[in-house]
Amino acid sequence: MITRDKLAALDSVDPLAGFRDRFELREGTLHFGGNSLGPPPVATAARLAEVIHEQWGKDLNRSWLIHDWVQMPARIGDKIGQLVGAAPGQVLVTDSLSINLHRLLAAAIAMRPDRRVILTDSGNFPGDVYMAQNLSRSLGGRHEVRRVEETAVEASIDESVAVVMLTDVNFRTGRRHDMAAITAKAHSAGALALWDVAHSAGAIPVALDAASADFAVGCGYKYLCGGPGAPAFLYIAHRHQAAARSPLSGWMGHASPAAFELDYQPADGLRRHLCSTPAILGLAALEVGVDLLVEAGIARVGAKSAVQCDAFAALIEQECPGTFTFVSPGDPGQRGGKVCISHPEGDAISQELLARGVVHDLRPPDVLRFSIAALCLRYVDLWDAVQHLKAIITNRAVTRGSRPEAAHA
Ligand SMILES: Cc1ncc(COP(=O)(O)O)c(C=O)c1O
């Protein structure tokens, strides 16, 4: 039996407990929304003020060199690399996730010119599928975006596949793919693997190098707490950097941007995937969130998230037995940092939870998604959130039962 006291005891020995105060969290709010938008780190406002007043304001254009703005996409990329299991020199921060997906998918397809299939699953984030479909159209419609069931991906990889394009943790269900096994299968069939790590980066450990991933993309506004619309990142394994060409040949990715030559010559390595002038304010804000996660250590964050996911799922069953259907897997090895439940009245329950300050989100038609961002959540928050859930369910049952027509139902 889980009690609030037992959870409070876990908080009292939690080595990550102090990080919660380094985020701006409103009193009375329980934050289970990190997979939509992470909360602002307290230090972000001061960091932005410093960049605006001490760098941009004082040194204007010279700041690109004096304050090393030029290096920010790669510098912050290397820090994100520590969170996603990538050795230095393979992660670059730029643009948005969807733009980076377009960029890397195009590069990967060009590296497999004789193949015509982009393999994905029916649980993938729709925006990723739209990007692939449109890329296929713009390449003359010769590529098929093939969708298979989530559990059928490995078995569906054959020698027609150019790229296996998947999201590591399903945005709706929290189910996690076996990145290493699927990537190995892709490689054995001669295909490349492109992973969207939007729902895992910063929440749980990701091991891009260890899984031999070829390409990956992720965003900055969820668990990395870079703020709304924060720049995203891309990963290209060292072994592909010489071959991977960007379809977006902007001046910042030129071998000598300051030479202003009229013919495009890609820069070596990752830098050729920069297209435009980097968004320095966005990068500065993102670095604050990333620094917090690096300081906490992603292994510790992931370990706490796993314990909290288990406790939260067990508490829902303990306090509201049989009320919800678990959409996220029960097996911790298959679950990626969130607990997702469904209920026929999910929409109404979600509205009531929000009114009570339990920040989470609803994914159609009726899935309540609770993201477990270990730096922002206390163990007792799990208890308090479930008590709100229980009160809502109980009140709804009472209201329904008091309606005269319900007595005859
Ligand atoms: C799994 C996943 N992939 C891609 C995206 C799209 O990212 P962006 O809006 O940065 O292009 C999202 C957005 O929430 C997402 O959850």
The ligand as an SDF file (V2000), in Angstrom:
LIG
                    3D

 16 16  0  0  0  0  0  0  0  0999 V2000
    7.2140   13.2130  -31.3860 C   0  0  0  0  0  0  0  0  0  0  0  0
    7.1650   14.5860  -32.0080 C   0  0  0  0  0  0  0  0  0  0  0  0
    7.7860   14.7790  -33.1740 N   0  0  0  0  0  0  0  0  0  0  0  0
    7.7450   15.9870  -33.7850 C   0  0  0  0  0  0  0  0  0  0  0  0
    7.1030   17.0670  -33.2140 C   0  0  0  0  0  0  0  0  0  0  0  0
    7.0920   18.3760  -33.9480 C   0  0  0  0  0  0  0  0  0  0  0  0
    8.0910   19.2330  -33.5040 O   0  0  0  0  0  0  0  0  0  0  0  0
    8.2710   20.7120  -34.0750 P   0  0  0  0  0  0  0  0  0  0  0  0
    6.9990   21.4420  -33.8160 O   0  0  0  0  0  0  0  0  0  0  0  0
    9.4170   21.2790  -33.3060 O   0  0  0  0  0  0  0  0  0  0  0  0
    8.5780   20.6300  -35.5140 O   0  0  0  0  0  0  0  0  0  0  0  0
    6.4590   16.8990  -31.9880 C   0  0  0  0  0  0  0  0  0  0  0  0
    5.7510   18.0120  -31.3700 C   0  0  0  0  0  0  0  0  0  0  0  0
    5.2020   17.9510  -30.3120 O   0  0  0  0  0  0  0  0  0  0  0  0
    6.4760   15.6160  -31.3810 C   0  0  0  0  0  0  0  0  0  0  0  0
    5.8470   15.3850  -30.2170 O   0  0  0  0  0  0  0  0  0  0  0  0
  1  2  1  0
  2  3  1  0
  2 15  2  0
  3  4  2  0
  4  5  1  0
  5  6  1  0
  5 12  2  0
  6  7  1  0
  7  8  1  0
  8  9  2  0
  8 10  1  0
  8 11  1  0
 12 13  1  0
 12 15  1  0
 13 14  2  0
 15 16  1  0
M  END
$$$$
